[in-house]
Amino acid sequence: MKKIPRIYCASIATETNTFSPLRTDLKNFEETFYVKPNKHPKTPTLCSAIFPILRKRKKKGEIKLVEGTATWAEPGGLINSKTWNYLKNEILSEVKKGGKLDIVILGLHGAMISDNCIDCEGDLIKSIRNILGPKVIIGVTFDPHSHLSKKCENNANIITVFKEFPHTDFVETAEDCIDLSIKTFDKIIKPQISTFDVKMITILPTTKEPMRSFVDKIKNLEKNNTALSISIIHGFMAGDSPDLGAKIITITDNNKKKGDKISSQLGMELFSLRKYLAPKTFSAHTSLIKAKKLCQKNKKPILIADIWDNPGGGVAGDSTILIKKAMSMNLKKIALGSIWDPVAVNICHAAGEKAIINLRFGGKISSMAGSPVNKQVLVKKIVKNAFQKFGTSLVPLGDSACISFDGIEVVLNSNRSQTFSTDLFTKLGINISNKKILIIKSTNHFFHSFFPHVSNIIYASVNGIYPNNPKKNNYSKLKRRIWPIVKKPHTKLNGKNMKITIKI
């Protein structure tokens, strides 16, 4: 008779910008998403999609399930040691009390750093391995904007990573991890993990070429059973980690030599595309000039993405540089979403809708993000506990407000969040179809929601808090040679280039 596996699942996730003036503590996790065992909502969140999927398996009688804690904090600065120790020990305590476990499934991010641990995920996975021993299967899901360490690689049996950026495939990634972990338990497969260090860091949006075709190629290799799973770690340039940078993960069925070759070939192919992967960006002034010209010949609005003042990268999201530049150019019919300013939101809520007030908003966390805007504004709409959608996930904005002045409408929110969806505007009473310019704070997660509603997308590179130039970033933990810090990181010390010729 087939044995039914006993599975424990848990999720701890955030993305740490070690250069950010913000800090992350337990309150940040509690404010964003924090649920105790057996309290996870029916809808999946980005890193905890494993929960509803495992529940479906349990309902079918395929598994026995022990649910643990699930929590997520909006990306920010270093996690304090007290918080990390608490969260880690909470999971370890649940593992110890979980009975005789066969499988552990973890929904992690991969870029968590605390002031007492440079590799939080690796620390957690290894600690679980030490408790449960070598026979228990550990499956892990990661966000691609992560740092893959040897601790993670050596202590997990299965690692699957979101292939898409925007991360629209987080449910599929969780399903793959669970499926491969159960097949390992059933002895249908014997997974072998192979990795390759691409030795580069850049932005890898999968909505544009050549990254789109590269990801499609990987999916086809999986479909054709060339490998059980192939993933790309993009890396996270704002995290000072010894493991920073892009990597390829290949999982084969007991064929590590083949996996090593696949990872190497794909890694070098990706490296060869390095100069063409990131989107073309423009300064704040040039972005607005281009948008102004494009407005004259397009009915749909022009979208400007402020890619570096992105709370999803661990910064505040309260930069005023772009909006102040637009004001100085006397541009009208603009909507900006959003600026994080809980104090300004509180004032708007106290004043009420239709109130006209003098308001100081934005530019409060760092002088690098511009100075506050001081304007007389109309409080157009206030919303308690607002949220926006990202796929099937709900992203909390907290109490929010829409203010209007000089032909400009601005969304203010009390929970930091990047712009994922058009409903960030529409839920605050803004009709985006009658705007000429939309300004959002996101690198690429906005793409699928906004693309049908805009005529052009302009990526603005506005210098601020985010460390957006690896060649200038003050990395102290990164010791490896990676591009673009080094032009030829794959060149051997004797000066001869690495050549990899492998047929898949």
NORTA-V391660 format. One record per residue. N is the residue number from 1. SS is DSSP state (2 for helix, 1 for strand, 0 for the rest). D_LAST is the distance of its C-alpha to the last C-alpha in whole Angstrom. Layout:
# NORTA-V391660
N & SS & D_LAST
N & SS & D_LAST
This chain:
# NORTA-V391660
1 & 0 & 39
2 & 0 & 35
3 & 0 & 36
4 & 0 & 36
5 & 1 & 34
6 & 1 & 37
7 & 1 & 35
8 & 1 & 36
9 & 1 & 35
10 & 1 & 36
11 & 1 & 35
12 & 1 & 36
13 & 1 & 35
14 & 0 & 36
15 & 1 & 34
16 & 1 & 36
17 & 0 & 37
18 & 0 & 39
19 & 0 & 40
20 & 0 & 42
21 & 0 & 46
22 & 0 & 45
23 & 0 & 45
24 & 1 & 44
25 & 0 & 46
26 & 2 & 46
27 & 2 & 48
28 & 2 & 45
29 & 2 & 43
30 & 2 & 46
31 & 2 & 47
32 & 2 & 43
33 & 1 & 42
34 & 1 & 44
35 & 1 & 44
36 & 0 & 45
37 & 0 & 44
38 & 0 & 44
39 & 0 & 45
40 & 0 & 41
41 & 0 & 42
42 & 0 & 41
43 & 0 & 38
44 & 0 & 35
45 & 0 & 35
46 & 0 & 32
47 & 0 & 31
48 & 0 & 33
49 & 0 & 32
50 & 2 & 31
51 & 2 & 35
52 & 2 & 36
53 & 2 & 32
54 & 2 & 34
55 & 2 & 37
56 & 2 & 36
57 & 2 & 34
58 & 2 & 37
59 & 2 & 39
60 & 0 & 38
61 & 0 & 38
62 & 0 & 35
63 & 1 & 36
64 & 1 & 38
65 & 1 & 38
66 & 1 & 40
67 & 1 & 40
68 & 1 & 40
69 & 1 & 41
70 & 1 & 39
71 & 1 & 40
72 & 1 & 38
73 & 0 & 40
74 & 0 & 40
75 & 0 & 38
76 & 1 & 40
77 & 0 & 41
78 & 0 & 41
79 & 1 & 42
80 & 0 & 45
81 & 2 & 45
82 & 2 & 47
83 & 2 & 45
84 & 2 & 42
85 & 2 & 44
86 & 2 & 45
87 & 2 & 42
88 & 2 & 40
89 & 2 & 43
90 & 2 & 44
91 & 2 & 40
92 & 2 & 41
93 & 2 & 44
94 & 2 & 43
95 & 2 & 40
96 & 2 & 43
97 & 0 & 45
98 & 0 & 42
99 & 0 & 43
100 & 0 & 40
101 & 0 & 37
102 & 0 & 34
103 & 1 & 32
104 & 1 & 32
105 & 1 & 30
106 & 1 & 31
107 & 1 & 31
108 & 1 & 30
109 & 0 & 30
110 & 0 & 29
111 & 1 & 31
112 & 0 & 34
113 & 0 & 36
114 & 1 & 40
115 & 0 & 43
116 & 0 & 42
117 & 1 & 38
118 & 0 & 36
119 & 0 & 33
120 & 2 & 35
121 & 2 & 32
122 & 2 & 31
123 & 2 & 34
124 & 2 & 35
125 & 2 & 32
126 & 2 & 33
127 & 2 & 36
128 & 2 & 35
129 & 2 & 33
130 & 2 & 36
131 & 2 & 38
132 & 2 & 36
133 & 0 & 35
134 & 0 & 31
135 & 0 & 31
136 & 0 & 32
137 & 1 & 28
138 & 1 & 28
139 & 1 & 26
140 & 1 & 26
141 & 1 & 25
142 & 1 & 25
143 & 0 & 26
144 & 0 & 24
145 & 0 & 27
146 & 0 & 27
147 & 0 & 26
148 & 0 & 24
149 & 0 & 26
150 & 2 & 25
151 & 2 & 28
152 & 2 & 26
153 & 2 & 23
154 & 2 & 25
155 & 2 & 27
156 & 0 & 25
157 & 0 & 23
158 & 1 & 22
159 & 1 & 21
160 & 1 & 21
161 & 1 & 21
162 & 0 & 23
163 & 0 & 20
164 & 0 & 23
165 & 0 & 25
166 & 0 & 28
167 & 0 & 27
168 & 0 & 28
169 & 0 & 25
170 & 2 & 27
171 & 2 & 28
172 & 2 & 25
173 & 2 & 23
174 & 2 & 26
175 & 2 & 26
176 & 2 & 22
177 & 2 & 23
178 & 2 & 26
179 & 2 & 24
180 & 2 & 22
181 & 2 & 25
182 & 2 & 27
183 & 2 & 24
184 & 2 & 24
185 & 2 & 28
186 & 0 & 28
187 & 0 & 26
188 & 0 & 23
189 & 0 & 20
190 & 0 & 20
191 & 1 & 18
192 & 1 & 17
193 & 1 & 17
194 & 1 & 15
195 & 1 & 16
196 & 1 & 15
197 & 1 & 19
198 & 0 & 18
199 & 0 & 22
200 & 1 & 23
201 & 0 & 25
202 & 0 & 26
203 & 0 & 26
204 & 0 & 23
205 & 0 & 25
206 & 0 & 22
207 & 0 & 25
208 & 0 & 25
209 & 0 & 22
210 & 0 & 20
211 & 2 & 19
212 & 2 & 20
213 & 2 & 17
214 & 2 & 14
215 & 2 & 16
216 & 2 & 15
217 & 2 & 11
218 & 2 & 11
219 & 2 & 14
220 & 2 & 12
221 & 2 & 9
222 & 2 & 12
223 & 2 & 14
224 & 0 & 11
225 & 0 & 11
226 & 0 & 8
227 & 0 & 10
228 & 0 & 14
229 & 1 & 14
230 & 1 & 13
231 & 1 & 16
232 & 1 & 17
233 & 1 & 20
234 & 0 & 22
235 & 0 & 25
236 & 0 & 29
237 & 0 & 31
238 & 0 & 34
239 & 0 & 33
240 & 0 & 34
241 & 0 & 32
242 & 0 & 31
243 & 0 & 27
244 & 0 & 27
245 & 0 & 24
246 & 0 & 21
247 & 1 & 18
248 & 1 & 15
249 & 1 & 15
250 & 1 & 13
251 & 1 & 14
252 & 1 & 13
253 & 1 & 15
254 & 0 & 17
255 & 0 & 13
256 & 2 & 14
257 & 2 & 12
258 & 2 & 9
259 & 2 & 10
260 & 2 & 11
261 & 2 & 8
262 & 2 & 7
263 & 2 & 10
264 & 2 & 11
265 & 2 & 8
266 & 2 & 10
267 & 2 & 13
268 & 2 & 13
269 & 2 & 13
270 & 2 & 15
271 & 2 & 18
272 & 2 & 18
273 & 0 & 19
274 & 2 & 22
275 & 2 & 25
276 & 2 & 24
277 & 0 & 23
278 & 0 & 27
279 & 0 & 29
280 & 0 & 32
281 & 1 & 35
282 & 1 & 39
283 & 0 & 42
284 & 2 & 44
285 & 2 & 47
286 & 2 & 44
287 & 2 & 43
288 & 2 & 46
289 & 2 & 47
290 & 2 & 44
291 & 2 & 45
292 & 2 & 48
293 & 2 & 48
294 & 2 & 45
295 & 2 & 48
296 & 0 & 50
297 & 0 & 48
298 & 0 & 46
299 & 0 & 47
300 & 0 & 45
301 & 1 & 45
302 & 1 & 43
303 & 1 & 41
304 & 1 & 41
305 & 1 & 38
306 & 1 & 40
307 & 0 & 36
308 & 0 & 38
309 & 0 & 41
310 & 0 & 38
311 & 2 & 40
312 & 2 & 36
313 & 2 & 35
314 & 0 & 38
315 & 0 & 41
316 & 0 & 44
317 & 0 & 44
318 & 0 & 47
319 & 0 & 47
320 & 0 & 50
321 & 2 & 49
322 & 2 & 47
323 & 2 & 50
324 & 2 & 53
325 & 2 & 51
326 & 2 & 51
327 & 2 & 55
328 & 2 & 56
329 & 0 & 55
330 & 0 & 57
331 & 0 & 54
332 & 0 & 55
333 & 0 & 53
334 & 1 & 50
335 & 1 & 49
336 & 1 & 47
337 & 1 & 45
338 & 1 & 46
339 & 1 & 48
340 & 1 & 48
341 & 0 & 52
342 & 2 & 53
343 & 2 & 57
344 & 2 & 57
345 & 2 & 56
346 & 2 & 59
347 & 2 & 61
348 & 2 & 60
349 & 2 & 60
350 & 2 & 64
351 & 2 & 65
352 & 0 & 63
353 & 0 & 62
354 & 0 & 64
355 & 0 & 65
356 & 1 & 66
357 & 1 & 65
358 & 1 & 65
359 & 1 & 61
360 & 1 & 59
361 & 1 & 55
362 & 0 & 52
363 & 0 & 52
364 & 0 & 53
365 & 0 & 50
366 & 0 & 50
367 & 2 & 52
368 & 2 & 48
369 & 2 & 48
370 & 0 & 51
371 & 0 & 54
372 & 0 & 56
373 & 1 & 57
374 & 1 & 60
375 & 1 & 61
376 & 1 & 64
377 & 1 & 61
378 & 1 & 62
379 & 1 & 60
380 & 1 & 59
381 & 1 & 57
382 & 1 & 56
383 & 1 & 54
384 & 1 & 54
385 & 1 & 51
386 & 1 & 49
387 & 1 & 45
388 & 1 & 42
389 & 1 & 39
390 & 1 & 35
391 & 0 & 34
392 & 0 & 35
393 & 1 & 37
394 & 1 & 40
395 & 1 & 40
396 & 1 & 44
397 & 1 & 46
398 & 1 & 49
399 & 1 & 52
400 & 1 & 52
401 & 1 & 54
402 & 1 & 54
403 & 1 & 56
404 & 1 & 57
405 & 1 & 59
406 & 0 & 59
407 & 0 & 57
408 & 1 & 54
409 & 1 & 53
410 & 1 & 51
411 & 1 & 50
412 & 1 & 51
413 & 1 & 49
414 & 0 & 50
415 & 0 & 47
416 & 0 & 44
417 & 0 & 41
418 & 0 & 39
419 & 0 & 39
420 & 0 & 37
421 & 0 & 39
422 & 0 & 42
423 & 2 & 44
424 & 2 & 44
425 & 2 & 47
426 & 2 & 48
427 & 0 & 49
428 & 0 & 51
429 & 0 & 53
430 & 0 & 51
431 & 0 & 50
432 & 2 & 47
433 & 2 & 48
434 & 2 & 51
435 & 0 & 50
436 & 0 & 49
437 & 1 & 46
438 & 1 & 45
439 & 1 & 44
440 & 1 & 41
441 & 0 & 40
442 & 0 & 36
443 & 0 & 33
444 & 0 & 31
445 & 0 & 32
446 & 0 & 35
447 & 2 & 32
448 & 2 & 32
449 & 2 & 36
450 & 2 & 37
451 & 2 & 35
452 & 2 & 37
453 & 2 & 41
454 & 1 & 40
455 & 1 & 40
456 & 1 & 38
457 & 1 & 37
458 & 1 & 38
459 & 1 & 36
460 & 1 & 39
461 & 0 & 38
462 & 0 & 42
463 & 0 & 42
464 & 0 & 43
465 & 0 & 43
466 & 0 & 39
467 & 0 & 37
468 & 0 & 35
469 & 0 & 35
470 & 0 & 33
471 & 0 & 34
472 & 0 & 38
473 & 0 & 37
474 & 0 & 39
475 & 0 & 36
476 & 0 & 38
477 & 0 & 35
478 & 0 & 32
479 & 0 & 32
480 & 0 & 28
481 & 0 & 27
482 & 0 & 26
483 & 1 & 26
484 & 0 & 28
485 & 0 & 31
486 & 0 & 29
487 & 0 & 28
488 & 0 & 25
489 & 0 & 24
490 & 0 & 21
491 & 1 & 24
492 & 0 & 25
493 & 0 & 28
494 & 0 & 29
495 & 0 & 28
496 & 0 & 25
497 & 1 & 22
498 & 0 & 19
499 & 0 & 16
500 & 0 & 12
501 & 0 & 10
502 & 0 & 6
503 & 0 & 4
504 & 0 & 0
